């Protein structure tokens, strides 16, 4: 019984330490001077910017297509 309880406590401690280390190293915590989405890593913000650029380019493509048809 004591070995099972010890293993369970060890498992909880390891999971807790993993969660704390993930929070510490994965979450970029900036001060209040950066109003942007600071919790997103750089690659995620670049991905969101590329999606917005893709939408703008799609609109321009559709406008060009309609001009060519006219």
SELORO-839143 format. One record per residue: residue in three letters; residue number from 1; x, y, z of N, C-alpha, C in turn; chain. Coordinates in Angstrom, 2 decimals, padded with zeros to 5 digits. Each point is the difference from the previous one (the first is absolute). Last residue first. Layout:
REM residues N
<atom><aa>ALA</aa><i>NUM</i><n_east>X</n_east><n_north>Y</n_north><n_up>Z</n_up><ca_east>X</ca_east><ca_north>Y</ca_north><ca_up>Z</ca_up><c_east>X</c_east><c_north>Y</c_north><c_up>Z</c_up><ch>A</ch></atom>
...
//
This chain:
REM residues 70
<atom><aa>UNK</aa><i>70</i><n_east>-014.58</n_east><n_north>042.37</n_north><n_up>-067.30</n_up><ca_east>-000.67</ca_east><ca_north>001.20</ca_north><ca_up>-000.52</ca_up><c_east>000.78</c_east><c_north>000.49</c_north><c_up>-001.20</c_up><ch>A</ch></atom>
<atom><aa>UNK</aa><i>69</i><n_east>001.78</n_east><n_north>-003.62</n_north><n_up>002.35</n_up><ca_east>-001.25</ca_east><ca_north>-000.40</ca_north><ca_up>-000.65</ca_up><c_east>-000.72</c_east><c_north>001.18</c_north><c_up>-000.62</c_up><ch>A</ch></atom>
<atom><aa>UNK</aa><i>68</i><n_east>003.88</n_east><n_north>000.83</n_north><n_up>002.53</n_up><ca_east>000.34</ca_east><ca_north>-000.67</ca_north><ca_up>-001.26</ca_up><c_east>-001.25</c_east><c_north>-000.49</c_north><c_up>-000.74</c_up><ch>A</ch></atom>
<atom><aa>UNK</aa><i>67</i><n_east>-000.50</n_east><n_north>001.89</n_north><n_up>004.29</n_up><ca_east>000.42</ca_east><ca_north>001.02</ca_north><ca_up>-000.96</ca_up><c_east>000.32</c_east><c_north>-000.61</c_north><c_up>-001.35</c_up><ch>A</ch></atom>
<atom><aa>UNK</aa><i>66</i><n_east>-001.00</n_east><n_north>-002.91</n_north><n_up>003.58</n_up><ca_east>-001.21</ca_east><ca_north>000.71</ca_north><ca_up>-000.46</ca_up><c_east>000.34</c_east><c_north>001.10</c_north><c_up>-001.00</c_up><ch>A</ch></atom>
<atom><aa>UNK</aa><i>65</i><n_east>003.59</n_east><n_north>-002.30</n_north><n_up>001.97</n_up><ca_east>-000.76</ca_east><ca_north>-000.91</ca_north><ca_up>-000.86</ca_up><c_east>-001.25</c_east><c_north>000.67</c_north><c_up>-000.55</c_up><ch>A</ch></atom>
<atom><aa>UNK</aa><i>64</i><n_east>002.56</n_east><n_north>002.30</n_north><n_up>003.22</n_up><ca_east>000.71</ca_east><ca_north>-000.06</ca_north><ca_up>-001.30</ca_up><c_east>-000.74</c_east><c_north>-000.89</c_north><c_up>-000.97</c_up><ch>A</ch></atom>
<atom><aa>UNK</aa><i>63</i><n_east>-001.60</n_east><n_north>000.16</n_north><n_up>004.42</n_up><ca_east>-000.23</ca_east><ca_north>001.29</ca_north><ca_up>-000.67</ca_up><c_east>000.67</c_east><c_north>000.01</c_north><c_up>-001.37</c_up><ch>A</ch></atom>
<atom><aa>UNK</aa><i>62</i><n_east>000.76</n_east><n_north>-003.77</n_north><n_up>002.68</n_up><ca_east>-001.38</ca_east><ca_north>000.03</ca_north><ca_up>-000.45</ca_up><c_east>-000.32</c_east><c_north>001.31</c_north><c_up>-000.71</c_up><ch>A</ch></atom>
<atom><aa>UNK</aa><i>61</i><n_east>004.22</n_east><n_north>-000.39</n_north><n_up>002.00</n_up><ca_east>-000.10</ca_east><ca_north>-000.92</ca_north><ca_up>-001.13</ca_up><c_east>-001.41</c_east><c_north>000.00</c_north><c_up>-000.58</c_up><ch>A</ch></atom>
<atom><aa>UNK</aa><i>60</i><n_east>000.82</n_east><n_north>002.41</n_north><n_up>003.95</n_up><ca_east>000.59</ca_east><ca_north>000.68</ca_north><ca_up>-001.16</ca_up><c_east>-000.09</c_east><c_north>-000.87</c_north><c_up>-001.24</c_up><ch>A</ch></atom>
<atom><aa>UNK</aa><i>59</i><n_east>-001.44</n_east><n_north>-001.87</n_north><n_up>004.04</n_up><ca_east>-000.90</ca_east><ca_north>001.07</ca_north><ca_up>-000.40</ca_up><c_east>000.53</c_east><c_north>000.72</c_north><c_up>-001.24</c_up><ch>A</ch></atom>
<atom><aa>UNK</aa><i>58</i><n_east>002.77</n_east><n_north>-003.23</n_north><n_up>001.95</n_up><ca_east>-001.16</ca_east><ca_north>-000.65</ca_north><ca_up>-000.63</ca_up><c_east>-000.99</c_east><c_north>001.05</c_north><c_up>-000.48</c_up><ch>A</ch></atom>
<atom><aa>UNK</aa><i>57</i><n_east>003.68</n_east><n_north>001.45</n_north><n_up>002.52</n_up><ca_east>000.40</ca_east><ca_north>-000.37</ca_north><ca_up>-001.35</ca_up><c_east>-001.14</c_east><c_north>-000.68</c_north><c_up>-000.75</c_up><ch>A</ch></atom>
<atom><aa>UNK</aa><i>56</i><n_east>-000.67</n_east><n_north>001.08</n_north><n_up>004.55</n_up><ca_east>000.12</ca_east><ca_north>001.23</ca_north><ca_up>-000.80</ca_up><c_east>000.37</c_east><c_north>-000.32</c_north><c_up>-001.44</c_up><ch>A</ch></atom>
<atom><aa>UNK</aa><i>55</i><n_east>-000.13</n_east><n_north>-003.58</n_north><n_up>003.01</n_up><ca_east>-001.35</ca_east><ca_north>000.51</ca_north><ca_up>-000.25</ca_up><c_east>000.05</c_east><c_north>001.26</c_north><c_up>-000.85</c_up><ch>A</ch></atom>
<atom><aa>UNK</aa><i>54</i><n_east>004.10</n_east><n_north>-001.83</n_north><n_up>001.40</n_up><ca_east>-000.65</ca_east><ca_north>-000.87</ca_north><ca_up>-000.97</ca_up><c_east>-001.41</c_east><c_north>000.47</c_north><c_up>-000.34</c_up><ch>A</ch></atom>
<atom><aa>UNK</aa><i>53</i><n_east>002.37</n_east><n_north>002.15</n_north><n_up>003.46</n_up><ca_east>000.55</ca_east><ca_north>000.36</ca_north><ca_up>-001.31</ca_up><c_east>-000.64</c_east><c_north>-000.84</c_north><c_up>-001.09</c_up><ch>A</ch></atom>
<atom><aa>UNK</aa><i>52</i><n_east>-001.10</n_east><n_north>-001.07</n_north><n_up>004.39</n_up><ca_east>-000.59</ca_east><ca_north>001.29</ca_north><ca_up>-000.35</ca_up><c_east>000.50</c_east><c_north>000.46</c_north><c_up>-001.37</c_up><ch>A</ch></atom>
<atom><aa>UNK</aa><i>51</i><n_east>001.91</n_east><n_north>-003.89</n_north><n_up>001.72</n_up><ca_east>-001.41</ca_east><ca_north>-000.25</ca_north><ca_up>-000.33</ca_up><c_east>-000.67</c_east><c_north>001.31</c_north><c_up>-000.41</c_up><ch>A</ch></atom>
<atom><aa>UNK</aa><i>50</i><n_east>004.39</n_east><n_north>000.23</n_north><n_up>001.56</n_up><ca_east>-000.04</ca_east><ca_north>-000.56</ca_north><ca_up>-001.35</ca_up><c_east>-001.42</c_east><c_north>-000.34</c_north><c_up>-000.42</c_up><ch>A</ch></atom>
<atom><aa>UNK</aa><i>49</i><n_east>000.77</n_east><n_north>001.58</n_north><n_up>004.39</n_up><ca_east>000.25</ca_east><ca_north>001.06</ca_north><ca_up>-000.98</ca_up><c_east>-000.07</c_east><c_north>-000.54</c_north><c_up>-001.42</c_up><ch>A</ch></atom>
<atom><aa>UNK</aa><i>48</i><n_east>-000.34</n_east><n_north>-003.09</n_north><n_up>003.49</n_up><ca_east>-001.20</ca_east><ca_north>000.82</ca_north><ca_up>-000.05</ca_up><c_east>000.16</c_east><c_north>001.14</c_north><c_up>-000.99</c_up><ch>A</ch></atom>
<atom><aa>UNK</aa><i>47</i><n_east>003.74</n_east><n_north>-002.71</n_north><n_up>000.78</n_up><ca_east>-001.04</ca_east><ca_north>-000.78</ca_north><ca_up>-000.67</ca_up><c_east>-001.28</c_east><c_north>000.83</c_north><c_up>-000.13</c_up><ch>A</ch></atom>
<atom><aa>UNK</aa><i>46</i><n_east>003.54</n_east><n_north>001.76</n_north><n_up>002.51</n_up><ca_east>000.32</ca_east><ca_north>000.04</ca_north><ca_up>-001.43</ca_up><c_east>-001.05</c_east><c_north>-000.75</c_north><c_up>-000.81</c_up><ch>A</ch></atom>
<atom><aa>UNK</aa><i>45</i><n_east>-000.35</n_east><n_north>-000.21</n_north><n_up>004.62</n_up><ca_east>-000.37</ca_east><ca_north>001.33</ca_north><ca_up>-000.45</ca_up><c_east>000.34</c_east><c_north>000.17</c_north><c_up>-001.48</c_up><ch>A</ch></atom>
<atom><aa>UNK</aa><i>44</i><n_east>001.27</n_east><n_north>-004.02</n_north><n_up>001.99</n_up><ca_east>-001.46</ca_east><ca_north>000.09</ca_north><ca_up>-000.04</ca_up><c_east>-000.45</c_east><c_north>001.37</c_north><c_up>-000.47</c_up><ch>A</ch></atom>
<atom><aa>UNK</aa><i>43</i><n_east>004.60</n_east><n_north>-000.78</n_north><n_up>000.68</n_up><ca_east>-000.47</ca_east><ca_north>-000.72</ca_north><ca_up>-001.18</ca_up><c_east>-001.51</c_east><c_north>000.04</c_north><c_up>-000.11</c_up><ch>A</ch></atom>
<atom><aa>UNK</aa><i>42</i><n_east>002.16</n_east><n_north>001.93</n_north><n_up>003.79</n_up><ca_east>000.24</ca_east><ca_north>000.78</ca_north><ca_up>-001.21</ca_up><c_east>-000.55</c_east><c_north>-000.72</c_north><c_up>-001.23</c_up><ch>A</ch></atom>
<atom><aa>UNK</aa><i>41</i><n_east>-002.40</n_east><n_north>-001.13</n_north><n_up>004.62</n_up><ca_east>001.39</ca_east><ca_north>000.01</ca_north><ca_up>-000.46</ca_up><c_east>000.11</c_east><c_north>000.72</c_north><c_up>-001.33</c_up><ch>A</ch></atom>
<atom><aa>UNK</aa><i>40</i><n_east>-003.75</n_east><n_north>001.17</n_north><n_up>003.71</n_up><ca_east>000.22</ca_east><ca_north>-000.79</ca_north><ca_up>-001.20</ca_up><c_east>001.48</c_east><c_north>000.01</c_north><c_up>-000.36</c_up><ch>A</ch></atom>
<atom><aa>UNK</aa><i>39</i><n_east>-001.80</n_east><n_north>002.54</n_north><n_up>003.61</n_up><ca_east>000.04</ca_east><ca_north>-001.41</ca_north><ca_up>000.37</ca_up><c_east>000.23</c_east><c_north>-000.90</c_north><c_up>-001.22</c_up><ch>A</ch></atom>
<atom><aa>UNK</aa><i>38</i><n_east>-000.54</n_east><n_north>004.87</n_north><n_up>-000.15</n_up><ca_east>001.33</ca_east><ca_north>-000.43</ca_north><ca_up>000.42</ca_up><c_east>000.06</c_east><c_north>-001.46</c_north><c_up>000.41</c_up><ch>A</ch></atom>
<atom><aa>UNK</aa><i>37</i><n_east>-002.88</n_east><n_north>003.54</n_north><n_up>-003.04</n_up><ca_east>-000.29</ca_east><ca_north>-001.32</ca_north><ca_up>000.59</ca_up><c_east>001.29</c_east><c_north>-000.69</c_north><c_up>000.43</c_up><ch>A</ch></atom>
<atom><aa>UNK</aa><i>36</i><n_east>-000.01</n_east><n_north>005.39</n_north><n_up>000.00</n_up><ca_east>-000.33</ca_east><ca_north>-001.07</ca_north><ca_up>-000.93</ca_up><c_east>-000.32</c_east><c_north>-001.30</c_north><c_up>000.69</c_up><ch>A</ch></atom>
<atom><aa>UNK</aa><i>35</i><n_east>001.57</n_east><n_north>004.41</n_north><n_up>001.86</n_up><ca_east>-001.44</ca_east><ca_north>-000.28</ca_north><ca_up>-000.01</ca_up><c_east>-000.41</c_east><c_north>-001.18</c_north><c_up>-000.87</c_up><ch>A</ch></atom>
<atom><aa>UNK</aa><i>34</i><n_east>004.36</n_east><n_north>001.78</n_north><n_up>003.01</n_up><ca_east>-000.22</ca_east><ca_north>-000.68</ca_north><ca_up>-001.28</ca_up><c_east>-001.48</c_east><c_north>-000.40</c_north><c_up>-000.08</c_up><ch>A</ch></atom>
<atom><aa>UNK</aa><i>33</i><n_east>001.78</n_east><n_north>002.10</n_north><n_up>003.92</n_up><ca_east>000.30</ca_east><ca_north>000.91</ca_north><ca_up>-001.10</ca_up><c_east>-000.19</c_east><c_north>-000.63</c_north><c_up>-001.37</c_up><ch>A</ch></atom>
<atom><aa>UNK</aa><i>32</i><n_east>-000.49</n_east><n_north>-002.09</n_north><n_up>004.52</n_up><ca_east>-001.18</ca_east><ca_north>000.66</ca_north><ca_up>-000.52</ca_up><c_east>000.28</c_east><c_north>000.90</c_north><c_up>-001.19</c_up><ch>A</ch></atom>
<atom><aa>UNK</aa><i>31</i><n_east>003.23</n_east><n_north>-004.26</n_north><n_up>000.93</n_up><ca_east>-000.60</ca_east><ca_north>001.01</ca_north><ca_up>000.86</ca_up><c_east>-001.20</c_east><c_north>000.64</c_north><c_up>-000.68</c_up><ch>A</ch></atom>
<atom><aa>UNK</aa><i>30</i><n_east>001.36</n_east><n_north>-005.11</n_north><n_up>-001.10</n_up><ca_east>000.55</ca_east><ca_north>001.34</ca_north><ca_up>-000.15</ca_up><c_east>-000.65</c_east><c_north>000.93</c_north><c_up>001.01</c_up><ch>A</ch></atom>
<atom><aa>UNK</aa><i>29</i><n_east>000.66</n_east><n_north>-005.53</n_north><n_up>-000.81</n_up><ca_east>-000.68</ca_east><ca_north>000.99</ca_north><ca_up>000.82</ca_up><c_east>000.71</c_east><c_north>001.34</c_north><c_up>-000.12</c_up><ch>A</ch></atom>
<atom><aa>UNK</aa><i>28</i><n_east>-000.63</n_east><n_north>-004.96</n_north><n_up>-002.59</n_up><ca_east>000.84</ca_east><ca_north>001.19</ca_north><ca_up>-000.04</ca_up><c_east>-000.74</c_east><c_north>001.10</c_north><c_up>000.75</c_up><ch>A</ch></atom>
<atom><aa>UNK</aa><i>27</i><n_east>-000.17</n_east><n_north>-005.55</n_north><n_up>000.23</n_up><ca_east>-000.81</ca_east><ca_north>001.22</ca_north><ca_up>-000.02</ca_up><c_east>000.93</c_east><c_north>001.20</c_north><c_up>000.09</c_up><ch>A</ch></atom>
<atom><aa>UNK</aa><i>26</i><n_east>001.86</n_east><n_north>-004.36</n_north><n_up>000.16</n_up><ca_east>-000.76</ca_east><ca_north>000.10</ca_north><ca_up>-001.25</ca_up><c_east>-000.81</c_east><c_north>001.29</c_north><c_up>-000.08</c_up><ch>A</ch></atom>
<atom><aa>UNK</aa><i>25</i><n_east>002.77</n_east><n_north>-001.30</n_north><n_up>003.87</n_up><ca_east>000.84</ca_east><ca_north>000.14</ca_north><ca_up>-001.19</ca_up><c_east>-000.80</c_east><c_north>000.20</c_north><c_up>-001.28</c_up><ch>A</ch></atom>
<atom><aa>UNK</aa><i>24</i><n_east>-002.13</n_east><n_north>-000.43</n_north><n_up>004.39</n_up><ca_east>001.14</ca_east><ca_north>000.89</ca_north><ca_up>000.17</ca_up><c_east>000.73</c_east><c_north>000.23</c_north><c_up>-001.32</c_up><ch>A</ch></atom>
<atom><aa>UNK</aa><i>23</i><n_east>-003.63</n_east><n_north>-003.06</n_north><n_up>000.26</n_up><ca_east>-000.48</ca_east><ca_north>001.36</ca_north><ca_up>000.19</ca_up><c_east>001.17</c_east><c_north>000.98</c_north><c_up>000.06</c_up><ch>A</ch></atom>
<atom><aa>UNK</aa><i>22</i><n_east>001.03</n_east><n_north>-004.55</n_north><n_up>-000.23</n_up><ca_east>-000.62</ca_east><ca_north>000.43</ca_north><ca_up>-001.24</ca_up><c_east>-000.46</c_east><c_north>001.44</c_north><c_up>000.12</c_up><ch>A</ch></atom>
<atom><aa>UNK</aa><i>21</i><n_east>001.67</n_east><n_north>-001.99</n_north><n_up>003.84</n_up><ca_east>001.08</ca_east><ca_north>000.32</ca_north><ca_up>-000.93</ca_up><c_east>-000.56</c_east><c_north>000.42</c_north><c_up>-001.35</c_up><ch>A</ch></atom>
<atom><aa>UNK</aa><i>20</i><n_east>-003.08</n_east><n_north>-001.39</n_north><n_up>003.28</n_up><ca_east>000.65</ca_east><ca_north>001.24</ca_north><ca_up>000.39</ca_up><c_east>001.12</c_east><c_north>000.38</c_north><c_up>-000.95</c_up><ch>A</ch></atom>
<atom><aa>UNK</aa><i>19</i><n_east>-002.17</n_east><n_north>-004.12</n_north><n_up>-000.66</n_up><ca_east>-000.92</ca_east><ca_north>001.11</ca_north><ca_up>-000.28</ca_up><c_east>000.63</c_east><c_north>001.34</c_north><c_up>000.36</c_up><ch>A</ch></atom>
<atom><aa>UNK</aa><i>18</i><n_east>002.40</n_east><n_north>-003.92</n_north><n_up>001.06</n_up><ca_east>-000.08</ca_east><ca_north>000.18</ca_north><ca_up>-001.45</ca_up><c_east>-000.91</c_east><c_north>001.16</c_north><c_up>-000.37</c_up><ch>A</ch></atom>
<atom><aa>UNK</aa><i>17</i><n_east>000.27</n_east><n_north>-001.27</n_north><n_up>004.50</n_up><ca_east>001.23</ca_east><ca_north>000.65</ca_north><ca_up>-000.43</ca_up><c_east>000.02</c_east><c_north>000.23</c_north><c_up>-001.51</c_up><ch>A</ch></atom>
<atom><aa>UNK</aa><i>16</i><n_east>-003.63</n_east><n_north>-002.40</n_north><n_up>001.76</n_up><ca_east>-000.02</ca_east><ca_north>001.39</ca_north><ca_up>000.47</ca_up><c_east>001.24</c_east><c_north>000.76</c_north><c_up>-000.42</c_up><ch>A</ch></atom>
<atom><aa>UNK</aa><i>15</i><n_east>-000.22</n_east><n_north>-004.61</n_north><n_up>-000.88</n_up><ca_east>-000.95</ca_east><ca_north>000.72</ca_north><ca_up>-000.85</ca_up><c_east>-000.06</c_east><c_north>001.48</c_north><c_up>000.40</c_up><ch>A</ch></atom>
<atom><aa>UNK</aa><i>14</i><n_east>002.61</n_east><n_north>-002.80</n_north><n_up>002.67</n_up><ca_east>000.60</ca_east><ca_north>000.14</ca_north><ca_up>-001.32</ca_up><c_east>-000.92</c_east><c_north>000.76</c_north><c_up>-000.96</c_up><ch>A</ch></atom>
<atom><aa>UNK</aa><i>13</i><n_east>-001.62</n_east><n_north>-001.02</n_north><n_up>004.33</n_up><ca_east>001.09</ca_east><ca_north>000.99</ca_north><ca_up>000.06</ca_up><c_east>000.63</c_east><c_north>000.21</c_north><c_up>-001.37</c_up><ch>A</ch></atom>
<atom><aa>UNK</aa><i>12</i><n_east>-003.27</n_east><n_north>-003.36</n_north><n_up>000.44</n_up><ca_east>-000.59</ca_east><ca_north>001.33</ca_north><ca_up>000.13</ca_up><c_east>001.06</c_east><c_north>001.08</c_north><c_up>000.03</c_up><ch>A</ch></atom>
<atom><aa>UNK</aa><i>11</i><n_east>001.49</n_east><n_north>-004.45</n_north><n_up>000.03</n_up><ca_east>-000.62</ca_east><ca_north>000.33</ca_north><ca_up>-001.28</ca_up><c_east>-000.62</c_east><c_north>001.39</c_north><c_up>000.03</c_up><ch>A</ch></atom>
<atom><aa>UNK</aa><i>10</i><n_east>001.69</n_east><n_north>-001.74</n_north><n_up>004.01</n_up><ca_east>001.10</ca_east><ca_north>000.32</ca_north><ca_up>-000.91</ca_up><c_east>-000.54</c_east><c_north>000.40</c_north><c_up>-001.37</c_up><ch>A</ch></atom>
<atom><aa>UNK</aa><i>9</i><n_east>-003.07</n_east><n_north>-001.56</n_north><n_up>003.16</n_up><ca_east>000.50</ca_east><ca_north>001.32</ca_north><ca_up>000.39</ca_up><c_east>001.13</c_east><c_north>000.44</c_north><c_up>-000.91</c_up><ch>A</ch></atom>
<atom><aa>UNK</aa><i>8</i><n_east>-001.62</n_east><n_north>-004.34</n_north><n_up>-000.62</n_up><ca_east>-001.04</ca_east><ca_north>000.96</ca_north><ca_up>-000.36</ca_up><c_east>000.45</c_east><c_north>001.42</c_north><c_up>000.33</c_up><ch>A</ch></atom>
<atom><aa>UNK</aa><i>7</i><n_east>002.74</n_east><n_north>-003.56</n_north><n_up>001.37</n_up><ca_east>000.03</ca_east><ca_north>000.15</ca_north><ca_up>-001.47</ca_up><c_east>-001.02</c_east><c_north>001.03</c_north><c_up>-000.47</c_up><ch>A</ch></atom>
<atom><aa>UNK</aa><i>6</i><n_east>000.02</n_east><n_north>-001.08</n_north><n_up>004.58</n_up><ca_east>001.24</ca_east><ca_north>000.70</ca_north><ca_up>-000.35</ca_up><c_east>000.08</c_east><c_north>000.23</c_north><c_up>-001.51</c_up><ch>A</ch></atom>
<atom><aa>UNK</aa><i>5</i><n_east>-003.53</n_east><n_north>-002.60</n_north><n_up>001.63</n_up><ca_east>-000.20</ca_east><ca_north>001.39</ca_north><ca_up>000.37</ca_up><c_east>001.23</c_east><c_north>000.83</c_north><c_up>-000.36</c_up><ch>A</ch></atom>
<atom><aa>UNK</aa><i>4</i><n_east>000.31</n_east><n_north>-004.59</n_north><n_up>-000.64</n_up><ca_east>-000.98</ca_east><ca_north>000.55</ca_north><ca_up>-000.95</ca_up><c_east>-000.24</c_east><c_north>001.48</c_north><c_up>000.30</c_up><ch>A</ch></atom>
<atom><aa>UNK</aa><i>3</i><n_east>002.73</n_east><n_north>-002.40</n_north><n_up>002.99</n_up><ca_east>000.67</ca_east><ca_north>000.16</ca_north><ca_up>-001.29</ca_up><c_east>-000.93</c_east><c_north>000.61</c_north><c_up>-001.03</c_up><ch>A</ch></atom>
<atom><aa>UNK</aa><i>2</i><n_east>-001.72</n_east><n_north>-001.08</n_north><n_up>004.25</n_up><ca_east>000.87</ca_east><ca_north>001.17</ca_north><ca_up>000.07</ca_up><c_east>000.73</c_east><c_north>000.23</c_north><c_up>-001.32</c_up><ch>A</ch></atom>
<atom><aa>UNK</aa><i>1</i><n_east>-002.72</n_east><n_north>-003.82</n_north><n_up>000.47</n_up><ca_east>-000.82</ca_east><ca_north>001.19</ca_north><ca_up>000.00</ca_up><c_east>000.87</c_east><c_north>001.25</c_north><c_up>000.00</c_up><ch>A</ch></atom>
//
